[in-house]
Amino acid sequence: MTQENLTQIDRNLVELLGKRISALASSSLSLDEQSSHLSPLLSEMGVPEFVWKNILISCAAALATSPSRSLAMAAKKVTVVGGRGIIGRFFVDRLSAAGHLVNILEQDDWHRVDQIVADADLVIVSVPIQATLKVIQTLTPHLSPTTALADVTSIKAPFVKAMLEQHQGPVLGLHPMFGPGVTSFMSQRVVVCPGRQEETFQWLLDLITAEGGKLIHCTSEEHDRMMTTVQVIRHFSVFSLGVFLSEEAIDVNRSLEFASPTYRLEIDMVSRLFAQNASLYLDIMLATEERCEAIDRLVETYQRLAEMVKQKDKSALMREFETAQTAFKEEASRALEESDYVIKSLSTLLAAGEVEQRNRLISNREQVASLAD
């Protein structure tokens, strides 16, 4: 089959998928109801059921995450402090794409701060945690009382408090719950913590939701408590596992040849952490005394369980397991369904990668043979 044939088939598929997504908007059928009648046809055409199931899930996801509406508004003037960083650049790109006028304020621009923030409708602070308080204190004397001020750091209570104390205008705390690789708000969560005159920020919140983003409203205090679990404990656990594997001199690539999909996912999370900026994760873990204390409690749990393992005390370990099992009971069905899907999807990706690798080998051999001729 030629490339032209494949391209035409792909075009036909894209057109049909577009029609299917549109039709799905007025359908109330479940995924099982949508696919049950097609099993004989799938078998006849040699299409594995997982391929069709993935198509159905992807269509439903496309419908669920499609922008709810397009926004038409007058262009706002925005300054992003730290706009060349990962999250800062994200906001610069999204706001610029929406038609707003965006300036960037970086470390070497402070001699022009009055010019850069002049008449700004919104200033967003997107700098490392350890620099945030100083930036707020240095920045606010240069802001108009009508300028809206927001931060996008992963700690909210002390920084929202500082903004309220240092700035008399509108204040809001934001925390985008995503990192590198994200290019739009589509299906991403952004935590929103109250400050002052929140209605001033409605256009920004509308922009986020218009792109399919999900807003999570909570107090700054609740946010910080949740981040201890969502970020700090998780990062420390992954960090610790990576350090342990390194100290054990484990050949990670070789271990993946023996790996189950769940082990591979675990290694992917470890490798993902160590592929990024160390200061980002360390600053999150060390940011507050409460976070350090939570890590210390986690270590105590490790030590208690390790002592049971050392003593080969299966009964004690069983009691710990059953206690935790009870705590997670309500999440069991959801967790199994989601993790099963992730594992199956990873297996599909790996299988596709093996085919791609095989095709490259065949292509390379054919090129070598052609040169030899």
LOZA-617349 format. One line per 2 residues: for each residue y, x, z of C-alpha. Coordinates in nm, 4 decimals. Each point is the difference from the previous one (the first is absolute). Layout:
N
Y/X/Z; ...
END
This chain:
373
0.0000/0.0000/0.0000; 0.3401/0.1399/-0.0992
0.3055/0.0315/0.2202; 0.1651/-0.2716/-0.2083
-0.2823/-0.2413/0.0819; 0.0320/0.0724/0.3722
0.3774/-0.0394/-0.0126; -0.0273/-0.3404/-0.1672
-0.2600/-0.1177/0.2521; 0.2271/0.1162/0.2827
0.2946/-0.1897/-0.1482; -0.2101/-0.3151/-0.0196
-0.1122/0.0468/0.3599; 0.3565/0.0465/0.1234
0.1137/-0.3165/-0.1758; -0.2901/-0.1985/0.1431
0.0581/0.1392/0.3496; 0.3635/-0.1048/-0.0220
-0.1073/-0.3531/-0.0902; -0.2568/-0.0014/0.2797
0.2536/0.1075/0.2632; 0.2375/-0.2741/-0.1149
-0.2752/-0.2634/0.0059; -0.1122/0.1164/0.3423
0.3367/-0.1041/0.1437; -0.0990/-0.3673/-0.0325
-0.3661/0.0432/0.1017; -0.1499/-0.0531/0.3462
-0.3463/0.1388/-0.0792; -0.1415/0.2712/0.2232
-0.1171/0.3311/-0.1450; -0.3628/-0.1103/0.0272
0.0745/-0.3281/-0.1758; 0.1760/0.1872/-0.2794
-0.2963/0.2265/-0.0677; -0.3173/-0.1950/0.0860
-0.0389/-0.1621/-0.3429; 0.0325/0.3310/-0.1851
-0.2974/0.1877/0.1449; -0.2279/-0.0695/-0.3017
0.2727/0.1068/-0.2435; 0.0736/0.3175/0.1926
-0.3681/0.0901/-0.0122; -0.0211/-0.0815/-0.3701
0.3039/0.2119/-0.0870; -0.1045/0.2905/0.2226
0.3031/-0.0318/0.2280; -0.0826/0.0916/0.3627
0.1019/-0.2650/0.2502; 0.2143/0.2471/0.1961
0.2165/0.0534/-0.3095; 0.0663/-0.3706/-0.0317
0.0579/-0.0392/0.3752; 0.2549/0.2806/-0.0077
0.1817/-0.1721/-0.2861; 0.0164/-0.3259/0.1952
0.1270/0.1740/0.3129; 0.2577/0.1957/-0.2004
0.1279/-0.3180/-0.1663; 0.0364/-0.1699/0.3384
0.1767/0.3083/0.1378; 0.2356/0.0080/-0.2994
0.0931/-0.3617/0.0640; 0.0432/0.0543/0.3743
0.2199/0.3082/-0.0386; 0.2082/-0.1028/-0.2991
0.3732/-0.0061/0.0730; 0.0969/-0.3397/0.1337
0.3303/-0.0085/-0.1841; 0.2531/0.2150/-0.1762
0.3298/0.0536/0.1743; 0.3422/-0.0230/-0.1530
0.2727/0.1392/0.2225; 0.3124/0.2079/-0.0131
-0.0676/0.3715/0.0168; 0.0212/0.1443/0.3504
0.1241/0.3475/0.0824; -0.2656/0.1858/0.1998
-0.0264/0.3477/0.1505; -0.3398/0.1409/0.0958
0.0202/0.2813/0.2539; -0.2983/0.2214/-0.0833
-0.0355/-0.1565/-0.3420; -0.1940/0.2938/-0.1399
-0.2846/-0.0390/0.2490; -0.3121/-0.2032/-0.0738
0.1090/-0.3303/0.1553; 0.3677/0.0585/-0.0717
-0.0752/0.0576/-0.3674; -0.2098/-0.3168/-0.0055
0.2989/-0.2081/0.1166; 0.2319/0.1778/-0.2410
-0.2338/-0.0818/-0.2885; -0.0622/-0.3645/0.0968
0.3657/-0.0783/0.0698; 0.1135/0.1742/-0.3169
-0.2606/-0.1883/-0.2036; 0.1377/-0.3252/0.1440
0.3451/0.0861/-0.1328; 0.1683/0.1258/0.3168
0.2275/0.3042/0.0166; -0.1762/0.2625/0.2089
0.1355/0.3272/0.1387; -0.1970/0.2679/0.1842
0.1194/0.1876/0.3079; -0.1909/0.3190/0.0801
0.0484/0.2904/0.2423; 0.2269/0.1924/-0.2353
0.2195/-0.3051/-0.0703; 0.1521/-0.0589/0.3437
0.3310/0.1541/-0.1007; 0.0297/-0.2965/-0.2417
-0.1348/-0.2672/0.2338; 0.3176/-0.2124/-0.0094
-0.0078/-0.0069/-0.3777; -0.3715/-0.0767/-0.0205
-0.0013/-0.2892/0.2487; 0.3396/-0.1384/-0.0943
-0.0134/-0.3782/-0.0506; -0.3793/0.0025/0.0349
-0.1518/-0.3427/0.0533; -0.3128/0.1578/0.1476
-0.0936/0.3406/0.1369; -0.3692/0.0788/0.0525
-0.1029/0.2877/0.2270; -0.3227/0.1589/-0.1247
-0.0371/0.3368/0.1698; -0.2690/0.1675/0.2148
-0.0474/-0.1495/0.3467; 0.1373/0.3009/0.1869
0.3242/-0.0141/-0.2033; 0.0557/-0.3769/0.0052
0.1993/-0.0312/0.3217; 0.2353/0.2845/-0.0905
0.0503/-0.1405/-0.3504; 0.0871/-0.3439/0.1422
0.2496/0.1568/0.2412; 0.1573/0.2142/-0.2736
0.0034/-0.2716/-0.2633; 0.1346/-0.3058/0.1790
0.3611/0.1205/0.0546; 0.0354/0.0110/-0.3784
-0.1216/-0.3575/-0.0609; 0.2121/-0.3069/-0.0505
-0.0554/-0.2731/0.2637; -0.1208/-0.2242/-0.2826
-0.2617/0.2466/-0.1283; -0.3585/-0.1010/0.0719
-0.2073/0.2779/0.1602; -0.3813/0.0192/-0.0047
-0.2597/0.2658/0.0750; -0.3510/0.0296/-0.1455
-0.1642/0.2289/0.2554; -0.3362/-0.0640/0.1670
0.1582/-0.0404/0.3463; 0.2286/-0.2934/0.0551
0.1137/-0.0628/0.3593; 0.2084/0.3151/0.0667
0.1494/0.0116/-0.3493; 0.0898/-0.3694/-0.0208
0.1580/0.0394/0.3450; 0.1955/0.3048/-0.1195
0.1245/-0.1800/-0.3119; 0.1142/-0.2978/0.2072
0.1853/0.2289/0.2400; 0.1547/0.2248/-0.2627
0.0869/-0.2564/-0.2698; 0.1859/-0.3286/0.0395
-0.1176/-0.1474/-0.3288; -0.3291/-0.1536/-0.1171
-0.3146/0.1851/0.1151; -0.3680/-0.0383/-0.0910
-0.3162/0.2011/0.0646; -0.2491/0.0308/-0.2845
-0.3357/0.1763/-0.0219; -0.1750/0.0117/-0.3393
-0.3731/0.0108/0.0789; -0.0945/0.2209/-0.2938
0.0287/0.3577/-0.1127; -0.0256/0.2225/-0.3074
-0.1269/-0.1506/-0.3229; 0.1525/-0.3462/0.0404
0.2443/-0.0846/-0.2791; 0.1023/-0.3577/0.0851
0.0006/-0.2479/0.2879; -0.2895/-0.1859/-0.1629
-0.2366/-0.1113/0.2798; 0.1515/0.2552/0.2405
0.0987/-0.0828/0.3574; 0.3449/0.0690/0.1430
0.0637/-0.0527/0.3706; 0.3383/-0.1579/0.0793
0.1516/0.0464/0.3474; 0.3130/-0.1930/0.1023
0.3327/0.1637/0.0634; 0.3319/-0.1714/-0.0689
0.1248/-0.2384/-0.2719; -0.3402/-0.0039/-0.1655
0.1152/-0.2475/-0.2655; 0.1950/0.2872/-0.1578
-0.3310/0.1580/-0.1011; -0.1481/-0.3139/-0.1536
0.0587/0.1220/-0.3543; -0.2064/0.3134/0.0759
-0.2807/-0.2000/0.1620; 0.0041/-0.2387/-0.2969
-0.0341/0.2968/-0.2354; -0.3051/0.1233/0.1917
-0.1714/-0.3397/-0.0062; 0.0973/-0.0568/-0.3636
-0.2014/0.3120/-0.0870; -0.2986/-0.1373/0.1900
0.0645/0.1770/0.3305; -0.1061/-0.1459/0.3341
0.2497/-0.0101/0.2863; -0.1286/0.0317/0.3572
0.2623/-0.1108/0.2543; -0.0255/0.1302/0.3566
0.2031/0.1589/0.2755; 0.0544/0.3738/0.0023
-0.2068/0.0256/0.3167; -0.2992/-0.1812/-0.1499
0.0234/0.2150/-0.3116; -0.0146/0.3197/0.2026
-0.2973/-0.1236/0.2034; -0.1855/-0.0944/-0.3181
0.0731/0.3345/-0.1643; -0.1760/0.1777/0.2843
-0.3214/-0.1575/-0.1279; 0.0758/-0.0408/-0.3700
0.1321/0.3527/-0.0510; -0.0240/0.2366/0.2967
-0.3596/-0.0499/0.1164; -0.1249/-0.0221/-0.3566
0.1835/0.3131/-0.1130; -0.1199/0.1975/0.3021
-0.3606/-0.1096/-0.0542; 0.0069/0.0999/-0.3665
0.1823/0.3246/0.0817; -0.2575/0.0863/0.2689
-0.2927/-0.0644/-0.2334; 0.1547/0.2245/-0.2636
0.0563/0.2827/0.2491; -0.3585/-0.0361/0.1269
-0.1501/0.0146/-0.3507; 0.2130/0.3041/-0.0750
-0.1101/0.1778/0.3172; -0.3632/-0.0844/-0.0751
0.0483/0.1586/-0.3448; -0.1434/-0.3092/-0.1676
-0.0240/0.0244/-0.3781; 0.1663/-0.3351/-0.0641
-0.0693/-0.0039/-0.3736; -0.3670/0.0700/0.0590
-0.0175/-0.2633/0.2737; 0.1261/-0.2626/-0.2429
-0.3146/0.0493/-0.2083; -0.1967/-0.1362/0.2971
0.2579/-0.2576/0.0967; -0.0129/-0.3735/0.0402
0.3083/-0.1869/-0.1293; 0.1224/-0.0483/0.3582
-0.0116/0.3762/0.0671; 0.1818/0.0620/-0.3255
0.2730/-0.2463/0.0984; 0.0371/0.1762/0.3339
0.0334/0.3376/-0.1708; 0.2492/-0.1500/-0.2455
0.2204/-0.1071/0.2928; -0.0246/0.3460/0.1571
0.0768/0.1746/-0.3282; 0.2879/-0.2395/-0.0700
0.1627/0.0887/0.3315; -0.0271/0.3747/-0.0566
0.1323/-0.0362/-0.3555; 0.3359/-0.1157/0.1361
0.2871/0.1337/0.2076; -0.1187/0.1212/0.3410
0.3332/-0.0656/0.1721; -0.0081/-0.3669/-0.0992
-0.3228/-0.0642/0.1918; 0.0754/0.2325/0.2893
0.3435/-0.1540/0.0531; -0.1567/-0.3468/0.0092
-0.2565/0.1094/0.2604; 0.2459/0.1932/0.2186
0.2994/-0.2330/-0.0322; -0.0143/-0.1591/0.3451
-0.1621/0.0599/0.3374; -0.1807/-0.3338/-0.0342
-0.1679/0.1202/-0.3186; -0.1100/0.3255/0.1585
-0.1409/-0.1928/0.2962; -0.1944/-0.2307/-0.2340
-0.1560/0.3036/-0.1693; -0.0900/0.1382/0.3433
-0.1776/-0.3273/0.0868; -0.1907/0.0192/-0.3284
-0.1111/0.3543/0.0853; -0.1195/-0.1214/0.3409
-0.2089/-0.2639/-0.1763; -0.1492/0.2667/-0.2267
-0.0816/0.2136/0.3026; -0.1612/-0.2891/0.1890
-0.2196/-0.0920/-0.2952; -0.0826/0.3632/-0.0726
-0.1205/0.0439/0.3577; -0.2330/-0.2989/-0.0437
-0.1355/0.1585/-0.3181; -0.0447/0.3320/0.1809
-0.1951/-0.1764/0.2748; -0.1945/-0.1979/-0.2626
0.0981/-0.3136/0.1901; -0.0906/-0.2608/-0.2593
0.0454/-0.2900/0.2427; 0.3596/0.0989/0.0735
0.0727/0.0488/-0.3687; -0.1535/-0.3398/-0.0746
0.2291/-0.1627/0.2572; 0.3027/0.1651/-0.1594
-0.1156/-0.1149/-0.3439; -0.0517/-0.3595/0.1125
0.3384/-0.0117/0.1744; 0.1770/0.1209/-0.3138
-0.2145/-0.2271/-0.2154; 0.1282/-0.3001/0.1954
0.3595/0.1108/-0.0519; -0.0514/0.0210/-0.3770
-0.2147/-0.3131/-0.0306; 0.2686/-0.2175/-0.1593
0.0722/0.2673/-0.2599; -0.3627/0.0615/-0.0985
-0.0280/-0.2392/-0.2953; 0.3324/0.1036/-0.1517
-0.0714/0.3682/0.0505; -0.3444/-0.0204/-0.1584
0.1308/-0.1908/-0.3006; 0.2909/0.2358/-0.0584
-0.1946/0.3201/0.0613; -0.2875/-0.1183/-0.2207
0.2476/-0.0560/-0.2807; 0.1587/0.3426/0.0515
-0.3414/0.1681/-0.0010; -0.1110/-0.1835/-0.3139
0.3290/0.0806/-0.1720; -0.0323/0.3666/0.0934
-0.3546/0.0050/-0.1355; 0.1280/-0.1513/-0.3246
0.2773/0.2605/-0.0209; -0.2464/0.2836/0.0599
-0.2352/-0.1356/-0.2663; 0.2875/-0.0210/-0.2477
0.0985/0.3566/0.0897; -0.3523/0.1214/-0.0705
0.0084/-0.1663/-0.3429; 0.3406/0.1546/-0.0685
-0.1286/0.3440/0.1015; -0.3079/-0.0404/-0.2192
0.2172/-0.1014/-0.2959; 0.2220/0.3034/0.0479
-0.3042/0.2282/0.0045; -0.1289/-0.1583/-0.3203
0.3422/0.0329/-0.1627; 0.0280/0.3668/0.1038
-0.3462/0.0741/-0.1397; 0.0871/-0.1700/-0.3262
0.3210/0.2050/-0.0255; -0.1907/0.3226/0.0653
-0.2614/-0.0947/-0.2602; 0.2742/-0.0811/-0.2501
0.1625/0.3389/0.0533; -0.3363/0.1720/-0.0383
-0.0518/-0.1710/-0.3357
END
